[in-house]
């Protein structure tokens, strides 16, 4: 069950005081095969990120607590389409990912490709329309592929993320590419058939399931 409380925050960009929520507790019953949690009750992700209603800055609490005085960042933020409470969760999460990209671009806070891919994973997970699922999914794939090329993926997570790229490819309709990633995991782990990523890769290649 998800519990939360209302809180007041100060925007680090425009200094506006606004209301948001703070999660007290949450849990999930299961996960999809792309690792998205299936939460009990209300989706807590709504309150993992905080959106300033005035300037449109959106970020996790870590970055809400920063003091951002950067004219070019403010200019770029103003050029984005306004968001409000009527916008879908995935659009709010997209804004958080875009803000992370801008902070990285302007060296306010540096993120590598692996981190940016994980930012975009959230809007992909919670998108409702097929067009947005494909849009966000392809951004995630691009960042994670770049992260592999730059050797930014932690060594103990290589098979996890190779599998995950394959599963996202499958879900956005790129079956051939999905099978290439699944085959990589299957071949690399052929001597360890009890490995969960080996088993998932075989399953999602041959008889895909929605949930773990």
Order of alpha helices (4+ residues) and beta strands (2+ residues): beta-beta-beta-beta-beta-beta-alpha-alpha-alpha-alpha-alpha-alpha-alpha-alpha
